[in-house]
Structures are given as C-alpha cells and as structure tokens.
Amino acid sequence: MKQFKIIVEKHPDGYVAYPIGINGVVVGEGDTYEEALEDVKSAIKFHIETFGSDILENDLPVLEAFVAEAGV
C-alpha cells in the first residue's frame, strides 16, 4: 500500500481533496471531510488502475507539504 499526502480544502459548499505526487488530475469531493477523503482515495485507486503506476511522479515520497499565501 502506497501512502499519499492529500490536501483537503473546506469550501462554503463542501470539501475538496486532492493528492500530491500523482501525474494528472485526481480530485475527490464531499459534504464532509471524511466523504471527500474517501472519494479521493477511490479516485486515486481508479486513476492508478486506469493509467498504471507510471502516473506516480517518482518513488520518492513527499516528506512535507506547506500551504503558503502570497500576493501577486
């Protein structure tokens, strides 16, 4: 079993979740944090089954993820 870092965002209309370290777009959503997390886990499995393990950017794990804010 491969571990993924997953970003979960809370929005006014629900939650959105997406993994780090996968080529392509993989997104899950739900009314709760748990629903979004389960949905993105299912989407990751489907994405790997469909496109193969080559979609994983590399075998090096994402050690940390940071959220930063910058004015542009």
Number of C-alpha atoms within 10 A of each C-alpha: 3 5 7 16 14 16 16 19 13 15 9 6 9 14 19 22 23 24 20 15 17 18 15 11 10 18 20 20 21 18 14 13 17 14 17 23 23 15 18 24 20 14 18 20 12 13 18 14 10 10 12 11 13 10 14 15 13 12 8 8 13 12 7 6 10 5 5 5 5 4 3 3
